[in-house]
Amino acid sequence: MEALTQTVSTAILTSDYPQLSLVFTSQWQSLGQGEQRTLAAHFIKSAVAASSTFFPAAFQSQTILSVITATLDHLPPIVEGAADNMLRQLLFEYKVNEEDDYSTAARILSGVRMETTDTSSVYYMSPIERCDVFVKVAECYLEEDLTVEAEGAVTKAGTIIENSGITFVKNDDDENNGGDDDDGNNKKKNKTDEQTMTLLLRYKSTYARILDANRKFLPAATKYHDLSTAYLYTDAIEEDDLLVMLGKAITCAILSPNSAQRQRVLGLVYKDERLQQLDSIPQFQSHSSVLTKMYLNRIVQKQELEQFESSLADHQKAIMADGLTIVERGVLEHNMVAVSHLYTSIYFSQLGDLLGVIDGEKAEKVAAKMITDGSLTGSIDEMEGLLYFHPSATNESSLLRWDETITTFCGQLNKVTDAVRAS
């Protein structure tokens, strides 16, 4: 056994890949499980110790990658200095930065050993460190559109955040310049707060992207809007990036199914003072006008729909079972409600022309579905091809005022909650 460990050490120092392959194939098979674990740990410790000369060149060898895989799968309970975690981190960075192989990188990093309670363990990681691992894994899976795997990782990150009480820490220059604390402690505190802030923003961004990719547009819209208000906590994000988040919030809100909650989200974004600034970003030029019409129950014209749809990602253009895209269905249902405020009855042939996206037959099917699920109050005369709208007996302006009051209250409550957490 001692001869094998010496052979491994020499092979690493001389980058003798064939010798390492020989040891961990034919000679490896003759060892017992305990000896295999010991030799695997020795290889990993020696390789990490010589990482400045052995890596990253060794990562380019399929032979060494096979050796690394074999040794990582046959480790003792503890490797001195958590060298196996260090090796995984080195290989992760190589796969991401040199090969753009994000899914493999994510699987490698997922194997990192993390101790959560025993602070004396070489594998102990703080909640922020563990959360960072899972966020990195989720980010990598998202790069290759592996949303199921990404959601699993970001859910673990969310659990750590919730259980550990990690939250935004509002920057306060006055506190940082306090009289009794020395500069070193202040700098350390600022750095920690900045790391926490960056991690939380990455988590929220990743979570929003996963919700968006899974077509859970309403919660995605809420997450994106929260991200767009990050300027309340930090100035580390460029204003243009915050506007992009606001634009994505509008996109997801418009794509969401028609509901009272969606209307509240539309109202939240409609009242954002930065809304008109989106007109200067080509990707979001039509967003403010479409959002305004939707919130104010005005009809969205066909050319506006087409311009908005041209800005969507592929997963947002999916065709539904009825032959309509997600946005066509959303705009159609919105326009149907908007028409109900203008007419007491209308022929489906006229309705199809007015909506500008479908024929009368499809308009009838959509109206029937909306009446059935309660999103539209009316009745259909199939013989005459007429749609009758039945205004609610409840005073509509009172409902709108009530909805605006609830929206305003929720916004103020969020601000108070964030202020309490930051204090």
C-alpha positions in Angstrom: 0.0 0.0 0.0 2.8 2.4 0.9 4.4 1.7 -2.5 1.1 2.6 -4.3 0.8 5.9 -2.4 4.4 6.8 -3.3 3.7 5.9 -6.9 0.6 8.2 -6.9 2.6 11.1 -5.3 5.3 10.8 -7.9 2.9 10.5 -10.8 1.1 13.7 -9.7 4.4 15.6 -9.4 5.5 14.5 -12.9 2.0 14.6 -14.4 2.3 11.0 -15.4 -1.3 10.4 -16.5 -0.8 6.8 -17.8 0.8 5.7 -14.4 -2.2 7.2 -12.5 -4.6 5.4 -14.8 -2.8 2.1 -14.2 -3.0 2.5 -10.4 -6.7 3.3 -10.4 -7.7 0.6 -12.9 -5.9 -2.7 -12.7 -4.0 -2.2 -9.4 -7.0 -0.5 -7.8 -9.2 -3.6 -8.3 -6.9 -5.8 -6.2 -7.4 -3.6 -3.1 -10.0 -3.9 -0.4 -12.6 -1.2 0.1 -10.7 0.4 3.1 -7.5 0.6 1.1 -9.3 2.0 -1.9 -10.7 4.8 0.2 -7.3 5.5 1.7 -5.6 5.6 -1.7 -8.4 7.8 -3.1 -8.1 10.3 -0.3 -4.3 10.3 -0.8 -4.7 11.0 -4.5 -7.1 13.9 -3.9 -5.0 15.5 -1.1 -1.8 15.3 -3.2 -3.5 16.6 -6.4 -5.0 19.6 -4.6 -1.7 20.3 -2.8 0.0 20.4 -6.3 -2.9 22.1 -8.0 -0.8 25.0 -9.2 1.2 22.6 -11.4 -1.1 19.6 -11.8 -4.3 21.6 -12.7 -5.8 22.8 -14.9 -3.8 20.8 -17.4 -4.9 17.5 -15.9 -8.6 18.5 -16.4 -8.0 18.3 -20.1 -7.2 14.6 -19.9 -10.1 12.2 -20.1 -7.8 9.7 -18.3 -7.5 12.0 -15.2 -11.1 12.8 -15.3 -11.9 9.1 -15.0 -9.5 8.8 -12.1 -11.1 11.8 -10.4 -14.5 10.3 -10.8 -13.4 7.0 -9.4 -11.7 8.5 -6.4 -14.6 10.9 -5.5 -16.9 7.9 -5.5 -14.6 5.9 -3.0 -13.8 8.3 -0.2 -13.6 7.8 3.6 -15.9 9.8 5.8 -13.4 12.6 6.2 -10.6 13.8 3.9 -8.0 15.9 5.5 -8.7 19.6 5.0 -11.9 18.8 3.0 -9.6 18.4 0.0 -12.4 16.6 -1.9 -14.6 19.7 -1.7 -11.6 21.8 -2.9 -11.2 19.4 -5.9 -14.9 19.7 -6.8 -14.7 23.5 -6.7 -11.6 23.5 -8.9 -13.3 21.1 -11.4 -16.5 23.1 -11.2 -14.7 26.4 -12.1 -12.9 24.7 -15.0 -16.1 23.2 -16.5 -17.8 26.6 -16.3 -15.0 28.9 -17.4 -13.1 26.8 -19.9 -15.7 24.4 -21.3 -19.1 26.0 -20.8 -20.2 22.6 -19.6 -22.8 23.8 -17.1 -24.8 20.6 -16.5 -21.6 18.6 -15.7 -20.3 21.5 -13.5 -23.6 21.5 -11.6 -23.5 17.8 -10.9 -19.9 18.1 -9.7 -20.7 20.9 -7.3 -23.8 19.1 -6.1 -21.6 16.4 -4.5 -19.9 18.9 -2.1 -20.1 17.6 1.4 -21.7 20.2 3.8 -21.8 19.9 7.6 -24.6 22.1 9.0 -24.2 21.8 12.8 -20.7 20.7 13.9 -18.7 23.8 13.5 -15.5 21.9 14.2 -15.9 19.7 11.2 -13.7 20.4 8.1 -16.9 20.2 6.1 -18.8 22.8 8.1 -20.4 25.5 6.0 -22.3 28.5 7.1 -25.9 29.0 5.8 -24.7 31.6 3.4 -22.0 29.3 2.0 -24.4 26.4 1.6 -27.0 28.6 0.0 -24.3 29.9 -2.4 -23.6 26.3 -3.5 -27.2 25.5 -4.3 -27.7 28.9 -6.1 -24.6 28.1 -8.3 -26.0 24.7 -9.1 -29.3 26.2 -10.1 -27.7 28.9 -12.2 -25.7 26.2 -14.1 -28.7 24.0 -14.8 -30.6 27.1 -16.0 -27.9 27.8 -18.5 -28.9 24.5 -20.3 -32.6 24.9 -19.7 -32.7 22.1 -17.2 -35.5 23.7 -15.2 -36.5 20.6 -13.1 -33.0 20.2 -11.8 -32.6 23.9 -11.3 -35.9 24.1 -9.3 -34.7 21.3 -7.0 -31.5 23.2 -6.2 -33.1 26.6 -5.8 -35.7 25.1 -3.5 -32.9 23.9 -1.2 -31.4 27.4 -1.2 -34.8 28.8 -0.3 -35.1 26.4 2.6 -31.7 27.5 4.0 -32.7 31.2 3.6 -36.0 30.7 5.4 -34.6 28.6 8.2 -31.6 30.8 8.8 -33.4 34.1 8.6 -31.0 35.5 5.9 -32.5 38.8 4.7 -31.6 42.0 3.1 -29.4 44.3 5.2 -30.0 48.0 4.4 -26.7 49.9 3.9 -26.3 52.6 6.4 -23.2 54.8 6.1 -23.8 56.5 9.4 -23.6 53.1 11.3 -20.5 52.2 9.4 -18.8 55.4 10.5 -19.7 54.8 14.2 -17.3 56.1 16.8 -16.3 53.0 18.8 -15.9 50.4 15.9 -12.5 50.3 14.2 -12.2 50.5 10.4 -11.2 46.8 10.1 -14.4 45.6 11.8 -16.5 48.1 9.7 -15.0 46.8 6.5 -15.6 43.2 7.5 -19.2 44.0 8.3 -19.7 45.8 5.1 -18.2 43.0 3.1 -20.4 40.4 4.8 -23.5 42.5 4.2 -22.5 42.9 0.5 -22.0 39.2 0.1 -25.4 38.5 1.7 -27.1 41.1 -0.6 -25.5 39.7 -3.7 -26.4 36.1 -2.8 -30.0 37.0 -2.1 -30.3 38.9 -5.4 -28.9 35.9 -7.2 -31.3 33.6 -5.5 -34.3 35.8 -6.3 -33.2 36.2 -9.9 -32.7 32.4 -10.3 -36.0 31.7 -8.7 -37.8 34.2 -10.9 -36.2 32.7 -14.0 -37.3 29.2 -13.0 -40.9 30.3 -12.4 -40.8 32.1 -15.8 -39.4 29.0 -17.6 -42.1 26.8 -16.0 -44.8 29.3 -17.2 -45.8 30.2 -13.6 -46.0 33.7 -14.9 -47.9 35.4 -12.0 -45.5 34.5 -9.2 -42.6 35.2 -11.7 -44.0 38.7 -12.3 -44.0 39.3 -8.5 -40.4 38.1 -8.1 -39.1 40.1 -11.1 -40.8 43.3 -9.7 -39.2 42.7 -6.3 -35.8 42.4 -8.0 -36.5 45.7 -9.9 -36.8 47.5 -6.6 -33.4 46.3 -5.3 -32.2 49.9 -5.5 -33.9 50.3 -2.1 -31.2 48.1 -0.6 -28.1 48.4 -2.7 -26.5 50.5 -5.4 -24.5 47.5 -6.7 -26.9 46.9 -9.6 -26.9 49.1 -12.6 -30.1 51.1 -13.2 -30.5 49.6 -16.7 -30.4 46.1 -15.2 -33.2 47.0 -12.8 -35.3 48.3 -15.7 -34.8 45.0 -17.5 -36.2 43.3 -14.4 -39.2 45.7 -14.4 -39.7 44.8 -18.1 -39.7 41.1 -17.4 -42.2 41.7 -14.6 -44.5 43.3 -17.1 -44.0 40.5 -19.6 -45.0 37.8 -17.0 -47.9 39.9 -15.6 -49.4 40.2 -19.1 -48.9 36.5 -19.8 -50.6 35.5 -16.6 -54.2 34.2 -16.6 -56.9 36.7 -16.0 -57.6 37.0 -12.3 -58.0 39.5 -9.5 -54.5 38.8 -8.3 -53.1 39.5 -11.8 -55.0 42.8 -11.8 -53.3 43.8 -8.5 -49.9 42.9 -9.9 -50.7 45.0 -13.1 -51.6 47.9 -10.8 -48.4 47.6 -8.8 -46.3 47.8 -11.9 -48.5 50.5 -13.5 -47.9 52.8 -10.6 -44.1 52.3 -10.8 -42.6 55.7 -11.6 -40.0 54.1 -13.9 -42.6 52.6 -16.3 -42.2 55.1 -19.1 -38.4 54.6 -19.1 -38.9 51.2 -20.7 -39.8 52.9 -23.9 -36.1 53.6 -24.4 -35.2 49.8 -24.3 -36.0 48.2 -27.7 -37.0 44.9 -26.1 -39.7 46.6 -24.0 -40.9 49.4 -26.2 -44.5 48.2 -26.3 -44.7 47.1 -22.7 -45.8 50.3 -21.1 -48.7 50.9 -23.6 -49.9 47.3 -23.4 -49.7 47.3 -19.6 -51.6 50.6 -19.4 -54.4 49.3 -21.6 -54.7 46.1 -19.6 -54.8 47.8 -16.3 -57.3 50.4 -17.4 -59.4 47.7 -19.2 -58.9 49.2 -22.7 -58.7 47.1 -25.9 -55.2 46.0 -27.0 -54.9 46.4 -30.8 -53.5 43.7 -33.0 -50.4 45.6 -34.0 -49.6 46.2 -30.3 -50.0 42.5 -29.7 -47.7 41.6 -32.5 -45.0 44.1 -31.3 -45.2 42.7 -27.8 -45.1 39.1 -28.9 -42.0 39.7 -31.0 -40.1 40.5 -27.7 -41.0 37.2 -26.0 -38.7 34.2 -25.4 -39.4 30.9 -27.0 -41.0 29.3 -24.0 -43.4 32.3 -23.7 -44.6 31.7 -27.3 -45.9 28.2 -26.7 -49.1 27.3 -28.6 -51.9 26.0 -26.4 -54.4 23.3 -27.1 -56.9 25.7 -28.7 -54.3 26.8 -31.3 -53.6 30.2 -29.6 -50.3 31.2 -28.1 -50.1 32.1 -24.4 -50.1 35.9 -25.1 -52.9 35.6 -27.7 -55.0 33.8 -25.1 -54.2 36.4 -22.4 -54.8 39.4 -24.6 -58.0 37.8 -26.0 -59.4 37.3 -22.5 -58.5 40.8 -21.5 -60.1 42.3 -24.6 -63.2 40.3 -24.0 -63.5 41.9 -20.6 -62.7 45.3 -22.0 -65.5 44.9 -24.6 -67.9 44.0 -21.9 -67.5 47.5 -20.6 -68.4 49.0 -24.0 -71.3 46.8 -25.2 -74.3 45.1 -23.7 -74.4 42.6 -26.5 -72.4 41.9 -29.7 -72.4 39.4 -32.5 -69.5 36.9 -32.5 -68.7 37.8 -36.1 -68.3 41.5 -35.0 -66.5 40.4 -31.8 -63.9 38.5 -33.8 -63.2 41.5 -36.0 -63.0 43.8 -33.0 -60.6 41.6 -31.2 -58.5 41.3 -34.3 -56.9 38.0 -33.6 -59.5 35.2 -34.1 -62.6 34.4 -36.0 -66.2 34.4 -34.6 -66.2 30.7 -33.9 -63.1 30.9 -31.7 -64.4 34.0 -30.0 -67.5 32.0 -29.0 -65.5 29.2 -27.6 -63.3 31.6 -25.5 -66.4 33.5 -24.3 -68.1 30.2 -23.3 -65.0 29.2 -21.3 -64.7 32.5 -19.6 -68.4 32.5 -18.6 -68.0 29.0 -17.2 -65.0 29.8 -15.1 -66.5 33.0 -13.9 -64.0 35.5 -15.4 -66.8 36.9 -17.6 -70.4 37.6 -16.7 -72.7 37.0 -19.6 -74.7 34.5 -21.7 -74.7 33.2 -25.2 -77.5 33.0 -27.8 -76.2 30.3 -30.1 -79.2 30.7 -32.5 -78.5 34.4 -33.1 -74.7 34.2 -32.6 -74.9 36.8 -29.9 -73.0 37.4 -26.7 -74.8 39.2 -24.0 -72.9 40.9 -21.2 -74.5 41.1 -17.7 -72.9 43.9 -15.6 -72.5 43.0 -12.0 -75.0 44.6 -9.6 -72.1 45.6 -7.4 -70.9 49.1 -8.0 -67.8 48.6 -10.2 -66.1 51.9 -9.3 -66.3 50.9 -5.6 -64.7 47.6 -6.5 -61.9 49.3 -8.3 -61.3 51.7 -5.4 -61.3 48.7 -3.1 -58.8 46.9 -5.3 -56.5 50.0 -5.4 -56.7 50.3 -1.6 -55.7 46.7 -1.2 -52.8 47.2 -3.6 -51.6 50.3 -1.9 -51.8 48.7 1.5 -49.8 45.6 0.4 -47.1 47.9 -1.0 -46.8 49.9 2.2 -46.8 46.6 4.3 -43.9 45.3 2.2 -41.9 48.5 2.8 -42.6 48.3 6.6 -41.6 44.6 6.7 -38.4 45.3 4.8 -37.6 48.2 7.1 -38.1 46.1 10.2 -35.9 43.3 8.8 -33.2 45.8 8.0 -33.2 47.4 11.4 
